[in-house]
Amino acid sequence: MQDPIRELIDRIEREQGAGVPDVDPDGPRENAKIVVMLESPGKNGAKANAVLSPWKNWSPQDNTARNQRTLLPLAGLTKEKANQLCVWWNAVPWALYAPDGGDRKPTPAEVRAAIPYLLEFLEIVSPRAVVAMGRPAQDACRQADVSFLPVRHPSRFAHATKEQDFLGPLRRALQLAEQGER
């Protein structure tokens, strides 16, 4: 039998007719204490065998992954610690493409359509904290009545010019994740 996250991903792909990246097989998966939620997979994230992780399957043009790799350790979430505590997900987990084949933001209707999947994912994981990166992820959490820590989308950071907008909520998520762990 497959794991519940893989079953959910397979169902989303069937129902939406689009690729959904897997969560990192080297991470905590359903045992994660922190869900880091972005808006939707980019074209690299939607490829076959893609994995949601800022350390895997990224290209040099992927500002989101690059900025996460820079900022997460500054908040105390080194690659090793993130692989123990965090699982990445998207508010709209399936691939979205603009008419020119590039990436695009999810529409409000797509965010609403994805809420049942988000709730099912959170039921499987039962995290101590949800970090919602960017407005679509935050909108999804509000509409689903999910408590979250808001963070600006990491693609917007030019060399961490707004570090505190990113670091404070991540440090709080790390505190919540580590409660009772010591």
Number of C-alpha atoms within 10 A of each C-alpha: 4 7 9 15 17 14 12 17 20 14 14 18 17 12 9 14 11 14 23 30 27 22 20 19 12 10 19 18 24 20 15 23 24 26 26 24 28 26 25 25 26 20 16 16 24 21 16 11 11 20 22 24 27 20 14 12 15 19 11 7 8 14 18 17 21 19 19 21 18 15 22 19 16 15 19 15 22 15 15 10 14 21 19 18 21 29 26 23 25 26 29 27 28 24 24 22 14 9 8 7 9 10 16 17 17 19 12 12 8 17 24 18 15 20 18 12 19 23 16 14 18 16 11 16 20 16 19 19 24 26 25 28 23 19 17 24 26 25 17 26 24 12 11 15 11 14 14 21 17 21 23 18 21 24 15 14 19 11 12 16 10 13 16 13 16 24 20 15 21 27 16 15 24 22 14 16 18 14 9 7 6 4
